[in-house]
Structure formats: structure tokens, C-alpha cells
Amino acid sequence: MTPAPLVLLDLDGTLTDSYPGIAASARVAFTALGMPVPDDAALRRFVGPPLADSFPAFGVPGERVPEAVAAYRGYFREAGMWENSVYAGIPEQLVELRAAGVRLAVATSKPEVFAGPICERFGLAAHLEGVFGAPLDHVPSSKATVVAAALDALRPGGAVLMVGDREHDVHGARAHGVDCLGVAWGYAQPGELAAAGAVDVVADVGGLAAAVLAVLGRASGDDGAVSGSPRPAGAPTTGT
């Protein structure tokens, strides 16, 4: 039997609309530093990259980045992580993929200590074999290191695909020879995913499972059919 394929799913902007809590946490941080608060459109750029990269991109001096991160995390732990929602239709797409024999796990740049509880609270964990995220901010990390941790823990024997909404997902996956399928409902700038090298970009949530199966089918040469046994729903997660 052909080994089941593994799909690594980004969290923010792919499975959940986390912008409200991220933006609120960033506003708290800029206010605490006495710096101008970016507008809503600019704050959307906070979704995806590590905070240690985002704050300098908005003019926070390097020596004040730890202060900004601490203020951000203070609000995020208290309230911001729950100012979040699963995109309509995502659970059904995950069920469809599992029924097709696809293994699923989350691989996110969000710290794992937050990603795991978010997946539990919003009912995503039951569909997943694992939730893999970054360490807290004093430990260097990138999307590539998160993908590496997921691959090391899950040891896939079949095809592997990343699904995400930002260029960081594409680059992090490509560092391990893994293709990335982009999603258009997240936080990417126009053309960002294609320019980064995503194999395709899915226009809406309702097309996610079909697009994933099509890419996996091309990789295996079987026109979208996926073989292998799905993991039972509700199986315990790994890495949280």
C-alpha cells in the first residue's frame, strides 16, 4: 500500500482568522513603547512572520524589540489569542481530507505554547496528528525549523505538502524540498504567493480539499487519488 501523504497546515490566515487578536496585541505593544500605532492595513503584515522580524520592520529599534515582544505577549496571553475564529468551511475540508487518507498536522510560526491550546479550543485538534510551532521568542526560529520539527516527529513515508497563506510558508517548506499550496483568503499581499513559488493558489475555502488532492495526485502520478489509511479522528496530538 502506498504510504499516506502528509499535509502540513499553517494556522494563522489558513485555518483561522487571527488578525483581530494579533492586531490588538500589536497596538498594545506600540502604545507601551510610546511609538505611533500602525493602521489596520499595515498591521495585517504582523500575521505570519515571527515577532522578532515584524517589530523591526515597523521601525522598532533592535534594543527595544524584547520590550515590544513582552508587551505584545502580555496582552496576547490574556485575551488576544482567543480573539480568533476558524474560517467557515475549514472543518469540513479537513474531514474530507482525512476521509481521503491524508495525514494532517499544523506547522505554524506562532509559538507552540499558544498554537496547541488554540487548536484545542477551536475544535481543530481532533483532525490533526500534531501541532508544531515555534519556541518562545528568545530562541531563534523560522518556518523552516518548524517544518523540520514536524517532519522529524511524524516521519512521513509518502508525499508531503505545505498549505499556507504567506511567502514564509513557501520558503520554509522549500527548504526541505516540500512544495507549498497557497491560499488566497489569508494575509498575503497580491502576487506574494506566486512570486515565492507556490505550486498553486486556492481561491476559496470550499476548494481546499480538492486542490490539495490534485497537487498530491500530480506528485504521485495518479490524477488526484490518494491511498493509505487515515488516522482515526480524535487521535492524540503530538508536539503540544
Order of alpha helices (4+ residues) and beta strands (2+ residues): beta-beta-alpha-alpha-alpha-alpha-beta-alpha-beta-alpha-beta-alpha-beta-alpha-beta-alpha-beta-alpha
